[in-house]
């Protein structure tokens, strides 16, 4: 019987159906749905008669699933999903953005940072964020830590708001890595929720590693592009003095809306 299943990225139509298949290679061709809707995604869970299970994500250029899918192809799917989750996770991107924006703050009026200095500080921030969310992602995905989804999502939105407001301080650049680590622990729980939904609650440790590597690859790529842009935009005294606080307050207001909507949901 068709039903609606809520996932982290929205509702899905859920079908559960048994099939009797002739001997030989088993494959599922989903190209008809994707041709009709190029943005269509399917989360497949397959259970064989002997109890063996497999999960797959079908969408985009991946239109078919094979029961004999190689280990490399399986891990590649989760690598891509990790990248996709970060790129489409507006709250994670906003948090990373305000932490990088803080690096443009001058501790004294006459002090300015060169691009290499800002890149070094950004590396410390990204490393702290990576260590923190990798830790809680692993603990939550393997069942050692479990929190309901709603408080985690509210806490993630709060982390964005708090980090953005702290950018109003002249010392914002000095505590970026500390904030990244502290709130990165919360973001890791959010990543774990997304992974658990993709894997139907049964976490393959190698898939967990691939998912995490995908997150890190997307995060590093975004930071590599964002830091030079932030430095260029706010390298002047006036642009830093006005632009950083104004941008930060705007993000804080947006995050406050997210907090309210998630509390009301």
DRENDRENTOR-876750 format. One record per residue (C-alpha): y negated, z negated, x. Coordinates in Angstrom, 3 decimals. Layout:
! DRENDRENTOR-876750
(site (Y Z X)) ...
//
This chain:
! DRENDRENTOR-876750
(site (0.000 0.000 0.000)) (site (-3.396 0.966 1.503)) (site (-5.733 -1.934 2.270)) (site (-9.009 -2.574 4.067)) (site (-8.676 -4.307 7.462)) (site (-11.817 -5.733 9.060)) (site (-12.060 -5.119 12.791)) (site (-14.714 -6.022 15.340)) (site (-16.324 -2.572 15.090)) (site (-16.120 -2.295 11.304)) (site (-13.646 -1.816 8.438)) (site (-10.505 0.289 8.791)) (site (-8.185 1.696 6.141)) (site (-4.782 0.157 6.827)) (site (-1.429 1.794 6.085)) (site (1.993 0.257 6.674)) (site (4.828 2.741 6.345)) (site (8.512 2.946 7.474)) (site (9.849 6.283 8.742)) (site (13.345 7.560 9.395)) (site (13.123 9.932 12.360)) (site (15.751 12.289 13.812)) (site (16.926 11.719 17.384)) (site (14.630 13.077 20.088)) (site (11.096 12.551 21.396)) (site (8.803 10.828 18.899)) (site (5.131 11.798 18.593)) (site (2.268 11.331 16.148)) (site (-0.314 14.102 15.758)) (site (-3.619 12.785 14.378)) (site (-5.686 15.894 15.074)) (site (-6.177 16.714 11.371)) (site (-8.230 13.560 10.743)) (site (-10.262 14.021 13.926)) (site (-10.991 17.664 13.088)) (site (-12.317 16.487 9.707)) (site (-14.336 13.629 11.270)) (site (-14.960 13.812 15.062)) (site (-15.966 10.122 15.066)) (site (-12.670 9.028 13.493)) (site (-10.630 6.360 15.317)) (site (-7.139 5.098 14.560)) (site (-5.501 1.908 15.817)) (site (-1.749 2.483 15.809)) (site (0.911 -0.202 16.037)) (site (4.459 1.100 16.307)) (site (7.629 -0.975 15.964)) (site (10.963 0.659 16.705)) (site (14.237 -0.255 15.024)) (site (15.186 -2.348 18.059)) (site (12.014 -4.421 17.690)) (site (10.143 -2.829 20.593)) (site (6.405 -2.567 19.894)) (site (3.601 -0.402 21.194)) (site (-0.108 -0.082 20.467)) (site (-2.342 2.945 20.853)) (site (-5.937 3.942 20.197)) (site (-6.401 7.485 18.908)) (site (-9.786 9.163 18.730)) (site (-12.167 11.540 20.479)) (site (-10.231 13.862 22.769)) (site (-7.026 11.807 22.318)) (site (-5.452 13.286 19.189)) (site (-1.757 12.557 19.767)) (site (0.440 9.575 20.585)) (site (3.869 9.795 22.178)) (site (6.432 7.015 22.059)) (site (7.245 7.853 25.675)) (site (3.594 7.362 26.736)) (site (3.401 6.535 30.429)) (site (2.193 3.176 31.672)) (site (-0.767 4.877 33.326)) (site (-1.836 6.544 30.077)) (site (-1.478 3.229 28.213)) (site (-3.691 1.413 30.706)) (site (-6.194 4.273 30.738)) (site (-6.658 3.812 27.001)) (site (-7.614 0.166 27.434)) (site (-9.842 0.997 30.396)) (site (-11.791 3.427 28.210)) (site (-11.913 0.900 25.357)) (site (-13.382 -1.725 27.685)) (site (-16.129 0.708 28.678)) (site (-16.693 1.671 25.056)) (site (-16.922 -1.942 23.925)) (site (-19.668 -2.761 26.406)) (site (-21.637 0.442 25.810)) (site (-21.553 -0.011 22.019)) (site (-21.986 -3.810 22.156)) (site (-25.730 -4.026 21.573)) (site (-25.807 -7.812 21.961)) (site (-23.996 -7.715 25.322)) (site (-26.346 -4.956 26.508)) (site (-29.395 -6.900 25.322)) (site (-28.259 -10.004 27.218)) (site (-27.657 -8.038 30.400)) (site (-30.996 -6.276 29.909)) (site (-33.084 -9.456 29.631)) (site (-31.368 -10.932 32.696)) (site (-32.246 -7.833 34.711)) (site (-35.750 -7.792 33.249)) (site (-36.265 -11.359 34.540)) (site (-35.884 -10.046 38.090)) (site (-39.253 -8.301 37.741)) (site (-41.073 -11.628 37.213)) (site (-43.356 -12.734 40.076)) (site (-43.126 -16.390 41.015)) (site (-46.712 -16.131 42.358)) (site (-49.450 -13.622 41.539)) (site (-49.550 -12.188 45.043)) (site (-45.772 -11.950 45.369)) (site (-43.910 -8.750 44.602)) (site (-40.288 -7.694 45.041)) (site (-39.125 -4.530 46.711)) (site (-36.399 -2.456 45.093)) (site (-33.756 -3.584 47.656)) (site (-34.641 -7.238 46.931)) (site (-34.302 -6.685 43.197)) (site (-30.980 -4.900 43.666)) (site (-29.642 -7.856 45.680)) (site (-30.717 -10.279 42.962)) (site (-29.179 -8.004 40.326)) (site (-25.887 -8.050 42.251)) (site (-25.872 -11.871 42.091)) (site (-26.569 -11.796 38.336)) (site (-23.862 -9.226 37.609)) (site (-21.324 -11.039 39.804)) (site (-21.963 -14.351 37.999)) (site (-21.719 -12.663 34.585)) (site (-18.503 -10.902 35.617)) (site (-16.839 -14.081 36.922)) (site (-17.755 -16.042 33.799)) (site (-16.730 -13.586 31.119)) (site (-13.594 -12.545 33.025)) (site (-12.520 -16.202 33.052)) (site (-12.926 -16.812 29.326)) (site (-11.632 -13.340 28.457)) (site (-8.399 -14.132 30.311)) (site (-8.084 -17.646 28.850)) (site (-8.762 -16.509 25.275)) (site (-6.650 -13.360 25.486)) (site (-3.635 -15.336 26.732)) (site (-4.028 -18.024 24.058)) (site (-5.254 -20.935 26.179)) (site (-8.666 -20.966 24.462)) (site (-9.301 -20.091 20.847)) (site (-12.511 -20.278 18.815)) (site (-13.317 -18.757 15.407)) (site (-15.131 -15.427 15.633)) (site (-18.253 -16.435 13.673)) (site (-19.459 -19.287 15.966)) (site (-18.829 -17.070 18.998)) (site (-20.892 -14.206 17.547)) (site (-23.726 -16.605 16.636)) (site (-23.635 -18.104 20.144)) (site (-23.814 -14.645 21.720)) (site (-26.928 -13.805 19.679)) (site (-28.436 -17.186 20.634)) (site (-27.771 -16.469 24.301)) (site (-29.830 -13.289 24.048)) (site (-32.697 -15.119 22.331)) (site (-32.732 -18.011 24.824)) (site (-32.529 -15.752 27.887)) (site (-35.348 -13.577 26.530)) (site (-37.618 -16.581 25.879)) (site (-36.923 -17.968 29.348)) (site (-38.375 -14.728 30.744)) (site (-41.798 -16.090 29.763)) (site (-41.457 -18.544 32.645)) (site (-42.682 -17.600 36.120)) (site (-39.412 -18.903 37.551)) (site (-37.257 -16.615 35.413)) (site (-36.013 -14.610 38.401)) (site (-34.614 -17.706 40.125)) (site (-32.211 -18.859 37.405)) (site (-30.845 -15.457 36.354)) (site (-27.400 -15.892 37.930)) (site (-27.077 -19.403 36.468)) (site (-27.828 -18.120 32.967)) (site (-25.499 -15.191 33.541)) (site (-22.617 -17.520 34.378)) (site (-23.287 -20.102 31.656)) (site (-23.680 -17.638 28.803)) (site (-21.165 -15.209 30.300)) (site (-18.487 -17.729 29.324)) (site (-19.460 -17.205 25.683)) (site (-19.603 -13.418 25.992)) (site (-16.078 -13.445 27.408)) (site (-14.838 -14.958 24.144)) (site (-16.469 -12.061 22.300)) (site (-14.735 -9.534 24.556)) (site (-11.433 -11.335 23.964)) (site (-11.848 -11.018 20.199)) (site (-12.283 -7.268 20.502)) (site (-9.242 -6.941 22.756)) (site (-7.081 -9.079 20.467)) (site (-7.944 -6.837 17.523)) (site (-7.053 -3.702 19.476)) (site (-3.744 -5.200 20.601)) (site (-2.940 -6.768 17.202)) (site (-2.922 -10.222 18.752)) (site (-0.231 -9.508 21.383)) (site (-1.927 -9.205 24.759)) (site (-0.397 -7.145 27.536)) (site (-1.689 -8.678 30.802)) (site (-2.057 -5.298 32.492)) (site (-3.900 -3.972 29.436)) (site (-6.116 -7.059 29.674)) (site (-6.897 -6.205 33.295)) (site (-7.613 -2.559 32.431)) (site (-9.884 -3.588 29.547)) (site (-11.801 -5.931 31.862)) (site (-12.151 -3.270 34.569)) (site (-13.562 -0.920 31.933)) (site (-16.159 -3.530 30.981)) (site (-17.132 -4.016 34.632)) (site (-17.359 -0.280 35.332)) (site (-19.692 0.267 32.377)) (site (-21.726 -2.830 33.244)) (site (-22.190 -1.799 36.886)) (site (-23.176 1.750 35.906)) (site (-25.775 0.541 33.414)) (site (-27.230 -1.965 35.888)) (site (-27.398 0.671 38.648)) (site (-29.520 2.845 36.362)) (site (-31.584 0.040 34.781)) (site (-32.694 -1.936 37.855)) (site (-34.640 0.913 39.542)) (site (-36.256 1.739 36.182)) (site (-37.275 -1.901 35.580)) (site (-38.667 -2.140 39.111)) (site (-40.691 1.061 38.665)) (site (-42.054 0.097 35.229)) (site (-43.100 -3.448 36.166)) (site (-43.940 -3.138 39.873)) (site (-47.674 -3.440 39.179)) (site (-49.336 -6.836 38.643)) (site (-50.747 -5.941 35.210)) (site (-47.577 -4.284 33.919)) (site (-45.498 -7.281 35.029)) (site (-47.950 -9.836 33.649)) (site (-48.123 -8.205 30.216)) (site (-45.071 -5.968 29.921)) (site (-42.274 -8.381 30.819)) (site (-43.359 -11.146 28.385)) (site (-44.065 -8.638 25.601)) (site (-40.696 -6.932 26.013)) (site (-38.912 -10.286 26.219)) (site (-40.560 -11.641 23.060)) (site (-39.606 -8.445 21.214)) (site (-35.960 -8.868 22.242)) (site (-36.063 -12.575 21.322)) (site (-37.328 -11.707 17.812)) (site (-34.559 -9.131 17.400)) (site (-31.959 -11.660 18.579)) (site (-33.314 -14.214 16.094)) (site (-32.621 -11.687 13.327)) (site (-29.055 -11.312 14.632)) (site (-28.613 -15.103 14.597)) (site (-29.810 -15.307 10.990)) (site (-27.651 -12.421 9.789)) (site (-24.547 -13.817 11.492)) (site (-25.094 -17.283 10.081)) (site (-25.505 -15.788 6.611)) (site (-22.451 -13.535 6.872)) 
//
